Amino acid sequence: MLSTSAARAIVAARVRSVSTASGGGARAAASAAAAAAVRRRSGAAARRAESPPPPTASRQGAARSAASVATTGSGSRRGGAGGASPAGPLTAAARQQQRGRSASAAAATRASAMRSAASTKDGSTSPKSPRGRSSRWDTSSASSSSMGPGAPSPASCPVTRTAVNSGGLTAALSEQLQQYARLEQTPLTLKNLYEFASSRVPGHELLSAQWLYCELPVRLARRVLELENLPYRLCSMPSVIKVREMYAQSFLDLVSEPRPTEEADVARLNNVIGMVRTRHDDVVRLIAQGIIELKAECGVSADDRLVTSFLDRFYSSRIGIRVLISHQLAMAAPKPGFAGIINTSCQPAVVAADAAEAVRQIAYHNLGEAPDIDILGNTDLSLPYLDGHMFLIMFELLKNSVRATVESHADSPVLPPVKMIIADGAEDVTIKLSDEGGGMRRSDVDRVFDYFFTTAAVPAETLFRMEDDYAAKGASRPEVLAGFGYGLPLSRAYARFFGGELTLMSMDGWGTDTYLHLNKLGNKEEVLPD
């Protein structure tokens, strides 16, 4: 990880790089064009004309300057592409040359980041987690942490403006999205987020906002372009079009904002990303509805390989975007016991008890009874983790086990308990969920992580009342027990996001054992799709 001083050096060097590469005439012309675009969009948005214009002049000079910054170890991971801000069309040869410079700059920066991290940590490059009941990470170095190796400089982000066209992407917007999508994403670890939120260095909130200002448009741009180029006419389904418009609008909202340069700007950016998060609340339901629309129109099912691959990538990206936004907003309103959205002493047994109570209430409402849920093993264990993610996964697993147990023992006077066992390993916290719900056929085991696969009788089309984000909202809960078919694949996506895993073993005629592995070292980078 970069130290805060190194991160500041990256920002300062990149600002100088962009400033040097832009001629005065080009800067004035670009400023006028940007101001005119703002006036056309909305008179109330005139304040956004303060946003730094893209350096349209001296492209080769900008690329050379960016490469120079990266070579000296003061560039961003995406610096080569961002320094030569692509404000207009380039020839194929020029694009290839620019990508080559970007790759060289990124490689030099990563090496510099490693050296900086090594010197900051006295040679230690991997976190160590003690065995025992508490698995808290060492925060003694939190004051020198950054958002991650090669964190991009905000000044290197190209900033232009256009408008969303509900009938499809305009040529200008499509080109702008492609410019951002070519930039490299920066994956973070849970420990990165934890240490930065725990930092006491003045100005770390501004550094975080500046990093987010660059990173989010890159991730959003990639998803918009993917939504525009889906197979089997999925991109033309009404629900998918709506999601694409949401993401495109969120992209424009971010790139239309001036770059945060002082502490007062952080609150303004937080308002924007808060609106983005709210806008995307219904995305899981809409994408699921789009698959149903595709199936009705073309006969393509959700277990098709290309459709499944898209859903895995899209939902992994969505998790990452929401984690970054929620973490930034939580740092602005800190709570005791939390570092951003990370519960510094998250107890799996406590989260399991909350999930068990919620599932039992729904089971009584829908099925009339519920088995006991026994929580065993290392019930005193605590570790820094996202308790919202942990709750979501446990809720889904318990929901399946409780329903299967009630249905398979309908004629029994006593229901066998569902057992949850918590174990503290050297690298993982492992949670085993064991039920006597009759298990499933071996031919179905490989399909349980397919989207829309369910053994419940209620079709998914009737279950869109379910709120997908109850883990983040806390108070919201699904209204039904089963049938949506998204629980297990989404739970696995959440488990895998920071290096965990979710597996299942079933004994047909008896029951099912599910194993949830959570990486407790915090050293696994988030899973980011291309």
Rosetta blueprint (number, residue, H / E / L):
1 M L
2 L L
3 S L
4 T H
5 S H
6 A H
7 A H
8 R H
9 A H
10 I H
11 V H
12 A H
13 A H
14 R H
15 V H
16 R H
17 S H
18 V H
19 S H
20 T H
21 A H
22 S L
23 G L
24 G H
25 G H
26 A H
27 R H
28 A H
29 A H
30 A H
31 S H
32 A H
33 A H
34 A H
35 A H
36 A H
37 A H
38 V H
39 R H
40 R H
41 R H
42 S L
43 G H
44 A H
45 A H
46 A H
47 R H
48 R H
49 A H
50 E H
51 S L
52 P L
53 P L
54 P L
55 P L
56 T L
57 A L
58 S L
59 R H
60 Q H
61 G H
62 A H
63 A H
64 R H
65 S H
66 A H
67 A H
68 S H
69 V H
70 A H
71 T H
72 T L
73 G L
74 S L
75 G L
76 S L
77 R L
78 R L
79 G H
80 G H
81 A H
82 G H
83 G H
84 A L
85 S L
86 P L
87 A L
88 G L
89 P L
90 L L
91 T L
92 A H
93 A H
94 A H
95 R H
96 Q H
97 Q H
98 Q H
99 R H
100 G H
101 R H
102 S H
103 A H
104 S H
105 A H
106 A H
107 A H
108 A H
109 T H
110 R H
111 A H
112 S H
113 A H
114 M H
115 R H
116 S H
117 A H
118 A H
119 S H
120 T H
121 K L
122 D L
123 G L
124 S L
125 T L
126 S L
127 P L
128 K L
129 S L
130 P L
131 R L
132 G L
133 R L
134 S E
135 S L
136 R L
137 W L
138 D L
139 T L
140 S L
141 S L
142 A H
143 S H
144 S H
145 S L
146 S L
147 M L
148 G L
149 P L
150 G L
151 A L
152 P L
153 S L
154 P H
155 A H
156 S H
157 C L
158 P L
159 V L
160 T L
161 R L
162 T L
163 A L
164 V L
165 N L
166 S L
167 G L
168 G L
169 L L
170 T L
171 A H
172 A H
173 L H
174 S H
175 E H
176 Q H
177 L H
178 Q H
179 Q H
180 Y H
181 A H
182 R L
183 L L
184 E L
185 Q L
186 T L
187 P L
188 L L
189 T E
190 L H
191 K H
192 N H
193 L H
194 Y H
195 E H
196 F H
197 A H
198 S H
199 S L
200 R L
201 V L
202 P L
203 G L
204 H H
205 E H
206 L H
207 L H
208 S H
209 A H
210 Q H
211 W H
212 L H
213 Y H
214 C H
215 E H
216 L H
217 P H
218 V H
219 R H
220 L H
221 A H
222 R H
223 R H
224 V H
225 L H
226 E H
227 L H
228 E H
229 N L
230 L L
231 P L
232 Y L
233 R L
234 L H
235 C H
236 S H
237 M L
238 P H
239 S H
240 V H
241 I H
242 K H
243 V H
244 R H
245 E H
246 M H
247 Y H
248 A H
249 Q H
250 S H
251 F H
252 L H
253 D H
254 L H
255 V H
256 S L
257 E L
258 P L
259 R L
260 P L
261 T L
262 E L
263 E H
264 A H
265 D H
266 V H
267 A H
268 R H
269 L H
270 N H
271 N H
272 V H
273 I H
274 G H
275 M H
276 V H
277 R H
278 T H
279 R H
280 H L
281 D L
282 D L
283 V H
284 V H
285 R H
286 L H
287 I H
288 A H
289 Q H
290 G H
291 I H
292 I H
293 E H
294 L H
295 K H
296 A H
297 E H
298 C H
299 G L
300 V L
301 S L
302 A L
303 D L
304 D L
305 R H
306 L H
307 V H
308 T H
309 S H
310 F H
311 L H
312 D H
313 R H
314 F H
315 Y H
316 S H
317 S H
318 R H
319 I H
320 G H
321 I H
322 R H
323 V H
324 L H
325 I H
326 S H
327 H H
328 Q H
329 L H
330 A H
331 M H
332 A H
333 A L
334 P L
335 K L
336 P L
337 G L
338 F E
339 A E
340 G L
341 I L
342 I E
343 N E
344 T E
345 S E
346 C E
347 Q L
348 P H
349 A H
350 V H
351 V H
352 A H
353 A H
354 D H
355 A H
356 A H
357 E H
358 A H
359 V H
360 R H
361 Q H
362 I H
363 A H
364 Y H
365 H H
366 N H
367 L H
368 G L
369 E L
370 A L
371 P L
372 D L
373 I E
374 D E
375 I E
376 L E
377 G E
378 N L
379 T L
380 D L
381 L L
382 S E
383 L E
384 P E
385 Y E
386 L L
387 D H
388 G H
389 H H
390 M H
391 F H
392 L H
393 I H
394 M H
395 F H
396 E H
397 L H
398 L H
399 K H
400 N H
401 S H
402 V H
403 R H
404 A H
405 T H
406 V H
407 E H
408 S H
409 H L
410 A L
411 D L
412 S L
413 P L
414 V L
415 L L
416 P L
417 P L
418 V E
419 K E
420 M E
421 I E
422 I E
423 A E
424 D E
425 G L
426 A L
427 E L
428 D E
429 V E
430 T E
431 I E
432 K E
433 L E
434 S E
435 D L
436 E L
437 G L
438 G L
439 G L
440 M L
441 R L
442 R H
443 S H
444 D H
445 V H
446 D L
447 R L
448 V L
449 F L
450 D L
451 Y L
452 F L
453 F L
454 T L
455 T L
456 A L
457 A L
458 V L
459 P L
460 A H
461 E H
462 T H
463 L L
464 F L
465 R L
466 M L
467 E L
468 D L
469 D L
470 Y H
471 A H
472 A H
473 K H
474 G L
475 A L
476 S L
477 R L
478 P L
479 E L
480 V L
481 L L
482 A L
483 G L
484 F L
485 G L
486 Y L
487 G H
488 L H
489 P H
490 L H
491 S H
492 R H
493 A H
494 Y H
495 A H
496 R H
497 F H
498 F L
499 G L
500 G L
501 E E
502 L E
503 T E
504 L E
505 M E
506 S E
507 M E
508 D L
509 G L
510 W L
511 G E
512 T E
513 D E
514 T E
515 Y E
516 L E
517 H E
518 L E
519 N E
520 K L
521 L L
522 G L
523 N L
524 K L
525 E E
526 E L
527 V L
528 L L
529 P L
530 D L
